[in-house]
Amino acid sequence: IVPLAQKNIGLTKSLNKGLHRANGEYIARQDADDISFKDRLEKQIKYFKINKEVDLIGSSIVIDGPYGKRIYYSPETLPMIRWKILFNNCFNHPTIMFKREILDREKLFYGKFNNSISDVSFLNGPAQDYLFIGKIAFKYKVGNIREPLVLFRKHNKSISNVKKRLQRQNAILISKYFIESLIGKQITSKQIDIYVHPNKMLSLSRNLHDGVVSDFQTIIRVFNNRYNNSNSWIIHRQNMHTIYYNYF
C-alpha cells in the first residue's frame, strides 16, 4: 500500500493522480466507505485470465442503505451494457477493474472528453466514472460478474446523496455526448431526460413529441447497425420503449 498524502484537490483529479502512480497489470477501483469482499480481486483476475479479450469488468453489488440490504445486479452481456450506458452508467464504480495498458493506449484519464461534440473539455465532478467507463465500453470488450463482490454503503453523507442533483446533470451531459457521438447529430439535454423518464413526454407539444420519438428511432437503428446485429431481446426492449414513447 502506497498512501498519497495531498491537499484536497477533488475526486476527479485525485483519481487521475492514482492512475498516474499505478504501475501494475490491473487497476482496481475502491471507494473509502465501501467494502470489497475478501475474494473480490482474486475472482476478477481469474475472470480476466479466462476472458482474455475483455479489458474492463465490474460486478453486481450489495447495497446497504437505510432500509436494509439488497442486491443490485449489473447487466452482463456486451450489447446490453453498451445499450444501457448510452443513457446512464450501468457499472458500479467501486467494483471495476481494468487493464492498465488501455490507459497508455488511449491516453485515458478521468474527466476527459475526446472531441468537440461536448460543450466542455473536462468534467471535474460527480459522474466522472460514467464518462471514463463509457469511453472504454464503446471501444473495447467489457463485462460484469453477476456475483456481488462489493458492499456499497448508502447513507446521507455519500457523494451520490450529497451531490445528487449535480451528478444527474453531469450524467445527462455525458449521455448526450455518447449519443451525439453515435448518431452524428445534436440532441438536447431535455431529450436525454425524457429517454430516462418517459412520463415527461406528457408535457411536450406534438411537434416536439414527434422529434423525440424520431431521434430515438435513429439511436436504435444506428446502435443496432454498429453494435447489435443479433440480440433479439435488446431489439424487443428497444421496440417496447418506442411504443411507450408513442403512447405518451
Phi, psi and chi 1 to 4 in degrees:
 res  aa     phi    psi   chi1   chi2   chi3   chi4
   1 ILE       -  128.5  -62.5  175.4      -      -
   2 VAL  -117.7   98.6 -179.4      -      -      -
   3 PRO   -70.0  140.7   25.4  -32.1      -      -
   4 LEU  -111.9  100.1  -58.0  178.6      -      -
   5 ALA   -77.5  130.2      -      -      -      -
   6 GLN  -164.7  164.4   63.3  179.7   29.5      -
   7 LYS   -75.6  167.1   64.2  179.3 -178.8  179.7
   8 ASN   -72.9  107.3 -172.1  -12.7      -      -
   9 ILE  -109.6    8.0   58.3  174.7      -      -
  10 GLY    92.9  156.1      -      -      -      -
  11 LEU   -65.1  -44.9  177.8   57.2      -      -
  12 THR   -60.7  -48.3  -56.3      -      -      -
  13 LYS   -68.9  -32.4  -67.7 -179.6  178.9  178.9
  14 SER   -66.5  -40.1  -64.5      -      -      -
  15 LEU   -61.1  -42.5  -72.2  169.5      -      -
  16 ASN   -66.1  -35.2  -73.0  -30.1      -      -
  17 LYS   -64.9  -39.7 -170.1  171.9 -177.4  178.2
  18 GLY   -64.6  -41.4      -      -      -      -
  19 LEU   -60.7  -40.9  -67.8 -177.0      -      -
  20 HIS   -64.4  -36.1  178.5   72.2      -      -
  21 ARG   -83.3  -23.6  -68.6  -71.3  -61.1  -87.2
  22 ALA   -69.5  135.6      -      -      -      -
  23 ASN  -133.5   14.2   55.8   17.9      -      -
  24 GLY   -83.5  175.0      -      -      -      -
  25 GLU   -69.5  -33.8 -177.6  178.7   -1.2      -
  26 TYR  -123.7  150.7  -56.9  105.0      -      -
  27 ILE  -121.8  126.5  -63.9  176.4      -      -
  28 ALA  -113.0  139.2      -      -      -      -
  29 ARG   -94.2  142.9  179.4   77.0  172.1   86.7
  30 GLN  -152.5  124.9  172.3   68.4   65.9      -
  31 ASP   -85.9  154.3  -80.0  -25.2      -      -
  32 ALA   -64.5  -34.4      -      -      -      -
  33 ASP  -101.9   10.7   54.7   -8.1      -      -
  34 ASP  -107.6  163.5  -59.4  -34.9      -      -
  35 ILE  -125.3  120.5  -59.9  172.3      -      -
  36 SER   -81.7  135.4  -72.8      -      -      -
  37 PHE   -66.5  153.5  -60.8  147.7      -      -
  38 LYS   -61.2  -26.3   63.1  179.1 -178.1  179.4
  39 ASP  -105.3   16.8   53.3   -2.7      -      -
  40 ARG   -57.6  -55.5  171.1 -154.7  165.7  179.4
  41 LEU   -62.5  -40.9  -60.0 -178.2      -      -
  42 GLU   -59.9  -44.8  177.7 -176.3   -6.7      -
  43 LYS   -69.7  -35.7  -71.3 -177.4  175.7  179.8
  44 GLN   -71.7  -40.5  -70.9 -174.4  -52.4      -
  45 ILE   -64.7  -39.0  -69.3  173.8      -      -
  46 LYS   -61.2  -39.2 -177.7  178.4  179.9 -179.8
  47 TYR   -60.5  -44.1 -176.6   97.9      -      -
  48 PHE   -62.6  -40.3  -82.4  125.2      -      -
  49 LYS   -64.4  -35.8  -62.7  -62.1 -176.1 -176.2
  50 ILE   -80.0  -40.5  -64.5  172.8      -      -
  51 ASN  -108.2   76.7  -56.4  -81.5      -      -
  52 LYS   -66.2  -21.2  -62.7 -176.6 -176.5  -60.2
  53 GLU   -81.6  -10.4   74.5  -76.9    1.7      -
  54 VAL   -85.9  138.0  173.6      -      -      -
  55 ASP  -110.4  -18.6  -71.2  -67.4      -      -
  56 LEU  -147.4  137.7  179.2  146.8      -      -
  57 ILE  -136.1  157.3   56.5  171.4      -      -
  58 GLY  -133.3 -161.4      -      -      -      -
  59 SER  -155.0  170.4   78.3      -      -      -
  60 SER   -69.3  167.5  -60.6      -      -      -
  61 ILE  -136.4  158.9   57.1  172.9      -      -
  62 VAL  -100.2  119.7  175.8      -      -      -
  63 ILE   -93.1  123.3  -60.7  176.4      -      -
  64 ASP  -108.6   99.6 -173.4    3.0      -      -
  65 GLY  -121.2 -169.7      -      -      -      -
  66 PRO   -60.3  -24.6  -20.0   31.0      -      -
  67 TYR  -107.8   21.2  -56.4  105.3      -      -
  68 GLY   105.9 -165.3      -      -      -      -
  69 LYS  -105.0  144.1  -65.6  179.6 -179.7  179.1
  70 ARG  -149.6  157.8   59.9 -175.3  176.2   88.4
  71 ILE   -98.8  131.8  -63.0  176.5      -      -
  72 TYR  -107.4  114.9  173.4   81.9      -      -
  73 TYR   -90.3  129.6  -70.6  104.8      -      -
  74 SER   -91.1  149.4  -59.6      -      -      -
  75 PRO   -63.0  146.3   23.4  -33.2      -      -
  76 GLU  -110.9  -31.3  -61.3  168.8   60.3      -
  77 THR   -83.3  147.6   64.6      -      -      -
  78 LEU   -61.9  -45.6 -175.4   58.5      -      -
  79 PRO   -59.3  -41.6  -24.5   35.1      -      -
  80 MET   -68.6  -39.2 -179.5   53.3   71.4      -
  81 ILE   -59.6  -47.1  -72.2  171.6      -      -
  82 ARG   -65.7  -38.3  -76.0  174.7  169.3  164.8
  83 TRP   -64.8  -47.4  174.7 -109.2      -      -
  84 LYS   -65.1  -37.7  -77.7 -178.6  170.2  -71.7
  85 ILE   -75.3  -10.5 -144.8  165.4      -      -
  86 LEU   -62.0  -31.4  -89.4  177.7      -      -
  87 PHE  -111.4  -22.4  -54.2   98.8      -      -
  88 ASN  -169.0  162.9 -143.3  -30.2      -      -
  89 ASN   -76.9  120.7 -169.6    5.5      -      -
  90 CYS  -103.4   11.1   59.2      -      -      -
  91 PHE  -104.3  144.4  -81.9   85.2      -      -
  92 ASN   -90.0  108.6  -58.5  -59.4      -      -
  93 HIS   -53.0  -42.4 -165.1 -157.0      -      -
  94 PRO   -66.9   -6.2  -19.4   32.8      -      -
  95 THR  -101.1   -8.7   73.2      -      -      -
  96 ILE   -75.4  148.4   68.7  166.2      -      -
  97 MET  -138.8  138.3  177.6 -175.2  -76.5      -
  98 PHE  -144.3  162.9   53.4   92.5      -      -
  99 LYS   -77.6  130.1  -63.7  175.6 -179.7  174.8
 100 ARG   -62.5  -28.6 -165.8 -164.5 -175.8  -74.6
 101 GLU   -60.6  -26.7   63.3 -175.2   45.3      -
 102 ILE   -72.2  -21.5   62.6  174.5      -      -
 103 LEU   -63.7  -47.0  -63.7 -179.0      -      -
 104 ASP   -70.5  -38.4  -61.7  -32.1      -      -
 105 ARG   -64.8  -40.0 -165.3 -173.2  -49.7  155.0
 106 GLU  -105.8   -0.6  -64.2  -63.3  -36.8      -
 107 LYS    54.4   45.2  -52.0  -62.2 -178.9 -173.0
 108 LEU   -83.3  143.9  -85.4  174.5      -      -
 109 PHE  -156.1  163.3   56.8   84.1      -      -
 110 TYR   -67.5  136.0  -78.6   93.9      -      -
 111 GLY    93.1   -2.7      -      -      -      -
 112 LYS   -92.8  124.3  178.6 -173.8  177.7 -176.3
 113 PHE   -90.5  144.5  -75.3   95.2      -      -
 114 ASN   -89.4  -25.7  -79.5  -15.2      -      -
 115 ASN  -142.7 -173.2   57.0   36.4      -      -
 116 SER   -82.7    1.7   58.7      -      -      -
 117 ILE   -63.7  -41.1  -69.8  178.5      -      -
 118 SER   -76.1  154.3  173.8      -      -      -
 119 ASP   -77.9  -15.2  -62.9  -31.4      -      -
 120 VAL  -128.1  158.0  -62.0      -      -      -
 121 SER  -103.1  -21.3   59.1      -      -      -
 122 PHE  -145.1  132.5 -176.5   77.1      -      -
 123 LEU  -109.1  105.8 -177.6   73.8      -      -
 124 ASN  -107.6   79.4 -172.9   21.0      -      -
 125 GLY   176.8 -169.4      -      -      -      -
 126 PRO   -57.0  151.0  -23.0   33.2      -      -
 127 ALA    80.6    8.4      -      -      -      -
 128 GLN   -61.9  -25.6   79.2  -67.5  118.0      -
 129 ASP   -67.5  -37.1   56.0  -42.3      -      -
 130 TYR   -59.9  -46.4  176.6   22.3      -      -
 131 LEU   -63.9  -46.0  177.2   62.5      -      -
 132 PHE   -63.0  -49.5 -179.3   84.5      -      -
 133 ILE   -68.5  -40.9  -65.7  169.5      -      -
 134 GLY   -61.5  -39.8      -      -      -      -
 135 LYS   -63.3  -33.1  -73.4 -169.1  -64.9 -176.9
 136 ILE   -74.7  -43.4  -64.1  173.9      -      -
 137 ALA   -64.2  -32.4      -      -      -      -
 138 PHE   -83.2   -6.3  -74.9  117.3      -      -
 139 LYS  -119.3  -29.5 -170.4  167.3 -176.2  177.9
 140 TYR  -122.3  167.7  -63.9   94.4      -      -
 141 LYS   -80.9  131.2  -71.2 -170.5  175.7 -179.7
 142 VAL  -132.1  166.6  -60.3      -      -      -
 143 GLY  -161.6  174.2      -      -      -      -
 144 ASN  -132.1  139.5  -88.5  -53.4      -      -
 145 ILE   -85.2  128.5  -62.7  173.1      -      -
 146 ARG   -64.1  -34.8 -179.4  170.6  176.3   78.0
 147 GLU   -66.9  132.8  178.6 -174.2   -4.7      -
 148 PRO   -65.7  129.8  -18.2   31.5      -      -
 149 LEU  -118.7   -2.3  -62.6  177.7      -      -
 150 VAL  -139.6  140.1  170.6      -      -      -
 151 LEU   -93.9  115.0  177.8   70.3      -      -
 152 PHE   -97.5  115.6  178.5   83.4      -      -
 153 ARG   -93.6  117.9  -64.9 -164.8  -75.5 -170.7
 154 LYS  -107.3  119.8 -166.5  170.4 -175.1  178.2
 155 HIS  -147.3  174.7   49.1   80.8      -      -
 156 ASN   -64.1  -23.6  -68.3  -25.1      -      -
 157 LYS   -98.3    1.8  -66.5 -175.9  179.1  179.8
 158 SER   -70.7  153.1   62.7      -      -      -
 159 ILE   -59.0  -37.4  -71.0  178.8      -      -
 160 SER   -63.0  -22.5   57.8      -      -      -
 161 ASN   -96.1  -45.8  -84.1  -32.6      -      -
 162 VAL   -64.2  -39.6  173.5      -      -      -
 163 LYS  -114.7   39.2  -62.4 -175.2  177.6 -179.3
 164 LYS   -61.5  -44.8 -169.2  171.4 -175.5  177.2
 165 ARG   -66.6  -45.1  177.9  175.8  -67.5 -177.0
 166 LEU   -64.9  -37.5  179.1   58.0      -      -
 167 GLN   -62.5  -41.9 -171.3  170.6   41.8      -
 168 ARG   -67.3  -40.7 -177.1   60.5 -158.0  145.0
 169 GLN   -60.1  -44.5  -70.4  173.5  -10.3      -
 170 ASN   -67.0  -37.4  -72.9  -12.2      -      -
 171 ALA   -62.9  -39.1      -      -      -      -
 172 ILE   -64.9  -42.3  -71.2  173.9      -      -
 173 LEU   -59.6  -42.1 -179.5   68.6      -      -
 174 ILE   -71.4  -42.7  -64.6  164.2      -      -
 175 SER   -59.2  -42.3  174.5      -      -      -
 176 LYS   -59.0  -42.4 -176.9  174.4 -177.5  -71.5
 177 TYR   -62.5  -45.1  166.3   74.7      -      -
 178 PHE   -67.2  -43.0  -73.9  144.4      -      -
 179 ILE   -69.3  -42.3  -68.5  174.5      -      -
 180 GLU   -65.8  -35.0  -71.5  178.4  -11.8      -
 181 SER   -65.2  -34.2  -62.9      -      -      -
 182 LEU   -72.3  -50.9  174.8   69.6      -      -
 183 ILE   -96.7   -8.3   65.6  176.1      -      -
 184 GLY    67.3   30.7      -      -      -      -
 185 LYS  -145.2  142.2  174.2 -173.9  176.6 -179.0
 186 GLN   -78.1  138.9  -72.6 -168.2  -27.9      -
 187 ILE  -129.6  169.5   59.8  175.0      -      -
 188 THR   -95.8  159.1   66.8      -      -      -
 189 SER   -63.3  -31.6  -63.7      -      -      -
 190 LYS   -63.6  -38.2 -174.1  173.6 -177.0  178.0
 191 GLN   -61.4  -43.5  -78.4  177.9  -95.6      -
 192 ILE   -58.9  -44.9  -58.0  -63.2      -      -
 193 ASP   -61.6  -36.3 -165.7   35.5      -      -
 194 ILE   -70.3  -39.3  -70.9  170.6      -      -
 195 TYR   -63.6  -29.1  -66.4  146.6      -      -
 196 VAL   -85.4  -32.1  177.4      -      -      -
 197 HIS  -127.5   80.0  -55.4  100.2      -      -
 198 PRO   -59.1  -23.9  -22.2   32.7      -      -
 199 ASN   -61.9  -18.1   59.4  -55.5      -      -
 200 LYS   -73.3   -8.3  -66.6 -174.0  178.2 -178.5
 201 MET   -60.9  -25.2  -66.5  -78.0  -77.0      -
 202 LEU   -59.6  -28.1  -71.0  168.5      -      -
 203 SER   -90.7    1.8   62.8      -      -      -
 204 LEU   -90.5  149.7  -64.9 -178.1      -      -
 205 SER   -72.1  167.4   66.4      -      -      -
 206 ARG   -61.2  -42.7 -169.7   70.3 -134.9  177.2
 207 ASN   -63.9  -44.8  -72.9  -20.1      -      -
 208 LEU   -65.3  -39.4  -71.5  175.1      -      -
 209 HIS   -57.7  -48.4  173.6  -77.7      -      -
 210 ASP   -64.4  -35.7  -67.9  -15.3      -      -
 211 GLY   -66.8  -40.2      -      -      -      -
 212 VAL   -63.7  -44.9  167.3      -      -      -
 213 VAL   -65.5  -43.1  173.2      -      -      -
 214 SER   -61.8  -43.1  175.1      -      -      -
 215 ASP   -67.0  -35.3  -76.0  -18.4      -      -
 216 PHE   -65.3  -39.5 -172.5   71.6      -      -
 217 GLN   -64.5  -34.8  -68.7  171.1  -32.2      -
 218 THR   -65.5  -42.5  -61.4      -      -      -
 219 ILE   -58.5  -45.5  -66.2  168.0      -      -
 220 ILE   -60.6  -48.0  -68.8  175.0      -      -
 221 ARG   -62.6  -48.0  175.3  176.5   51.4   80.4
 222 VAL   -68.0  -41.4  176.7      -      -      -
 223 PHE   -60.3  -47.2  177.5   87.5      -      -
 224 ASN   -67.1  -34.7  -73.4  -24.7      -      -
 225 ASN   -66.0  -34.9  -73.7  -19.8      -      -
 226 ARG   -91.9  -39.0 -175.1  172.6  -59.0 -179.7
 227 TYR  -120.2  -20.9  -63.0  119.4      -      -
 228 ASN  -141.3   87.3  179.4   55.7      -      -
 229 ASN   -89.7  -16.9  -65.9  -38.0      -      -
 230 SER  -137.1   -6.5   60.4      -      -      -
 231 ASN   -81.3   94.8 -165.2  -47.2      -      -
 232 SER   -65.8  -27.8   59.5      -      -      -
 233 TRP   -65.5  -41.5 -168.1   85.8      -      -
 234 ILE   -67.3  -42.6  -65.1 -179.7      -      -
 235 ILE   -59.9  -41.9  -66.3  172.9      -      -
 236 HIS   -60.4  -43.7  171.8   72.2      -      -
 237 ARG   -63.8  -40.8 -172.7 -175.5 -179.4  107.3
 238 GLN   -63.8  -43.0  -67.9  166.9  -22.1      -
 239 ASN   -63.8  -38.3  -70.7  -23.4      -      -
 240 MET   -64.4  -38.5  -70.3  -57.2  -65.8      -
 241 HIS   -62.9  -43.1  -78.6  164.4      -      -
 242 THR   -61.8  -43.6  -56.4      -      -      -
 243 ILE   -61.9  -39.8  -66.9  169.5      -      -
 244 TYR   -63.0  -45.3 -166.7   45.5      -      -
 245 TYR   -62.6  -42.3  -65.1  141.6      -      -
 246 ASN   -65.0  -33.5  -85.7  -42.3      -      -
 247 TYR   -60.0  -42.0  174.2   78.0      -      -
 248 PHE   -77.4      -  -78.1  109.5      -      -
